[in-house]
């Protein structure tokens, strides 16, 4: 990652299988809450696992660009309300919190001063919804002095769109899982 100038999106569920170590301090890192893993496997959000990973990163001195606030996959307004409860509750003191936007949410539907709680917008949700709305979310983020991250950008076309829309960061586990590092080189060669 360091060689390629890439960062690491740490997943809360990797504490047992691939725990962060002191070398993670050498690259930019962010922490995902693990809600997508729970959703995929049919489990409720595992707050204890999330907090265990926060503690682990803290003990190692890993500086996190942002921490993804707990959300509910593809649940729109319900997810927003859930995230706001976390942001106003247990994560109130977090200086670098990301709000995940989900299917059905619209920037004009955001009724709170979210910049009081969040420094990042994380464009999540279903693939179709994400790419229909990503440009609007990037603009909304920047208009509100926030950064915008787009999840699951493991295809060259998605990397190009995220760049075109001026997203601040992206992630993809498929590049690592599938060993498709050539996508990074193709992307960098095309800009």
C-alpha positions in Angstrom: 0.0 0.0 0.0 2.8 2.4 0.9 4.6 1.7 -2.3 1.5 2.4 -4.3 0.6 5.5 -2.3 -2.7 4.0 -1.1 -4.4 4.0 2.2 -6.2 1.2 4.1 -9.8 1.0 5.0 -9.7 -1.0 8.2 -12.7 -3.2 8.7 -13.9 -3.7 12.3 -14.2 -7.5 11.6 -10.5 -7.9 10.7 -9.3 -7.7 14.3 -9.1 -11.5 14.5 -8.2 -12.4 10.9 -6.0 -9.5 9.8 -5.4 -7.1 12.7 -3.8 -3.7 12.1 -0.3 -3.5 13.3 2.2 -0.7 13.9 3.0 -0.5 10.1 -0.5 0.9 9.5 0.8 4.1 10.9 2.9 4.5 7.8 -0.2 5.0 5.5 -3.5 6.8 5.6 -6.2 4.8 7.3 -9.9 5.0 8.0 -12.1 2.7 10.0 -15.2 1.1 8.6 -17.9 0.2 11.2 -18.5 -3.4 9.8 -22.3 -2.8 9.4 -22.1 -4.1 5.8 -20.6 -7.4 7.0 -23.4 -7.8 9.5 -26.0 -7.0 6.9 -24.6 -9.5 4.4 -24.5 -12.3 7.1 -27.9 -11.5 8.5 -26.7 -10.2 11.9 -27.5 -7.0 13.8 -24.7 -4.4 14.0 -22.0 -5.6 16.4 -21.1 -2.5 18.4 -18.7 -4.4 20.7 -16.6 -5.5 17.6 -16.6 -1.9 16.4 -15.4 -0.5 19.7 -12.8 -3.3 20.1 -11.3 -2.2 16.8 -11.4 1.5 17.8 -9.5 0.6 21.0 -7.0 -1.5 19.0 -6.2 1.3 16.6 -5.9 3.8 19.4 -3.5 1.6 21.4 -1.3 1.3 18.2 -1.4 5.0 17.6 -3.0 4.7 14.2 -4.3 8.1 13.1 -7.7 7.6 11.4 -8.7 10.0 8.6 -12.3 9.1 9.5 -14.4 6.6 11.4 -17.6 5.4 9.7 -20.6 6.0 11.9 -22.8 3.0 12.4 -25.6 2.8 9.7 -28.2 0.5 8.4 -27.6 -0.8 4.9 -29.9 0.5 2.2 -32.3 1.9 4.8 -32.4 5.6 3.8 -34.0 7.8 6.5 -34.0 5.0 9.1 -30.2 4.7 8.6 -29.8 8.5 8.9 -31.7 8.6 12.2 -29.7 5.6 13.5 -26.4 7.3 12.6 -27.6 10.6 14.2 -28.3 8.7 17.5 -24.7 7.4 17.4 -23.3 10.8 16.5 -25.2 12.5 19.3 -24.5 9.7 21.7 -21.5 7.4 22.1 -19.6 9.0 19.2 -20.3 12.6 20.1 -16.6 13.4 20.8 -15.4 11.9 17.5 -13.6 14.6 15.6 -13.6 12.8 12.3 -16.9 11.0 11.8 -18.3 9.9 8.5 -22.1 9.8 7.8 -23.0 7.0 5.4 -25.7 8.0 3.0 -28.0 5.2 1.8 -30.7 4.5 -0.8 -33.5 6.9 -0.7 -31.6 9.7 1.0 -31.2 13.1 -0.7 -29.1 16.1 0.3 -32.1 18.3 0.5 -33.6 15.9 3.0 -30.8 16.5 5.5 -32.5 18.6 8.1 -29.7 18.8 10.8 -26.5 20.8 10.8 -24.6 17.6 10.1 -21.3 19.4 9.9 -21.6 19.8 13.6 -21.3 16.0 13.9 -19.6 14.8 10.7 -16.5 15.7 8.7 -17.2 13.3 5.9 -20.0 11.9 3.8 -19.5 8.2 2.9 -21.6 7.3 -0.2 -22.8 3.8 0.4 -26.0 2.0 -0.4 -26.7 -0.1 -3.5 -24.5 0.2 -6.5 -27.2 1.6 -8.8 -28.3 4.2 -6.3 -24.7 5.1 -5.4 -23.8 6.1 -8.9 -27.0 7.8 -9.7 -26.5 10.1 -6.7 -22.7 10.2 -6.1 -22.0 13.5 -8.0 -24.7 15.2 -6.0 -23.3 13.9 -2.7 -19.8 15.1 -3.5 -21.1 18.6 -4.3 -23.2 18.6 -1.1 -20.1 17.5 1.0 -17.9 20.2 -0.5 -20.6 22.9 -0.2 -20.7 22.0 3.5 -16.9 21.9 4.1 -16.9 18.2 4.4 -15.0 15.5 2.5 -16.7 12.8 0.4 -15.7 9.2 0.3 -17.3 6.7 -2.1 -17.4 3.0 -1.2 -16.9 -0.1 -3.4 -14.9 1.5 -6.3 -13.2 -1.7 -7.4 -13.8 -1.2 -11.1 -12.0 1.1 -13.4 -15.2 2.8 -14.5 -16.1 3.6 -10.9 -12.6 5.0 -10.1 -12.9 7.3 -13.2 -16.4 8.5 -12.1 -15.2 9.1 -8.5 -12.3 11.2 -9.9 -14.6 13.0 -12.3 -17.0 13.9 -9.5 -14.0 15.1 -7.3 -14.5 12.6 -4.5 -11.8 12.9 -1.8 -11.3 9.2 -1.4 -12.6 5.8 -2.4 -12.3 2.2 -1.2 -12.5 -1.3 -2.6 -11.7 -4.6 -1.0 -12.1 -6.4 -4.4 -8.8 -5.0 -5.7 -7.0 -6.7 -2.8 -9.2 -9.8 -2.7 -8.9 -10.4 -6.5 -5.3 -9.2 -6.9 -6.5 -6.8 -9.5 -3.9 -4.1 -8.8 -3.7 -3.4 -12.6 -6.9 -1.4 -12.2 -4.9 1.2 -10.1 -2.2 1.4 -12.8 -4.8 1.7 -15.6 -6.5 4.5 -13.7 -3.3 6.4 -13.0 -2.2 6.0 -16.6 -5.5 7.4 -17.8 -5.4 10.7 -15.8 
